[in-house]
Amino acid sequence: MLETWQAVVLGLVEGVTEYLPVSSTGHLILVESLLGLGRDSKPALDAFSIVIQGGAILAVIGLYWTRVLGLLRGLLGQDPAGMRLLVNLIVAFVPAVVVGVPLDKWIEAKLFHPLPVLGALAAGGVLMIVLDRRLPRGTKVIDDLRWPQALAIGALQCLALWPGTSRSMVVIVGGLLVGLRTRDAAEFSFLLGLPTLGGACAYKLLKEHDAIAQLGIAPVALGIAVATLSAAIAVRWLVGFLNRRGLEPFGWYRLGLTAVLAVSLWLGWVRFADLS
């Protein structure tokens, strides 16, 4: 059973890092170790991390309710633009399902280790710095997106199956590569998180329902609430920051996180054996 204050901290970390292009995995590894949550707590941690992703989903639904309403109206044949966006989101979502479901156990066994995670963190940082300096600013809005471009973004999202990469980062980068404006690339990333995170939650819930039942109502409710609020604030802040500063600051942040995590592993402050 998680303590209340641990639920608050983990909910905060999940909410803030889920939509920022900085890798929630890297942050959770550090925080879980600093909180003293190791192998004995692993089933509860896995279950809790699944549940509080619902907070991140609720944040996007609340902030972009007009878009979500448009998707629903499109499904009913009442909004052509909403229907196009819905098709694009489905197309972008499919590659992660096709690749992720059969490789789920292999990824956990082979990639959730220090070198793969640190490599993904650092590579993502370098990629954002290079792209931000060299890639021309896009001019397209979400409504300009067509399904082949959505499929390309979805294919890139498969890279986020590698722990430490960041789903938000690869989707935003994919949006920029197909010509979306920065704020539209970020918005598409948030909206694509609805089926992606929702699907991942549903899949994991089926596997971990016993552990989830043991968590208790208070930690779960508090974690979801904190994750929802912190994710909403992070999303609002991210859109404005990306418009002003671009991706490069996040690239340098990831490189700094890589260094901190590497030193922590080397000194024994963090142990992957307790978390993987």
Secondary structure, DSSP 8 states (H G I E B T S, - for coil): ---HHHHHHHHHHHHHHHSSTT-HHHHHHHHHHHTT--GGGHHHHHHHHHHHHHHHHHHHHHHTHHHHHHHHHHHTTS-HHHHHHHHHHHHHHHHHHHHHHHHHHHHHHHTSSHHHHHHHHHHHHHHHHHHHHHS----B-GGG--HHHHHHHHHHHGGGGSTTS-HHHHHHHHHHHTTB-HHHHHHHHHHHHHHHHHHHHHHHHHHHHHHHHTS-HHHHHHHHHHHHHHHHHHHHHHHHHHHHH-SHHHHHHHHHHHHHHHHHHHHTSS-GGGT-
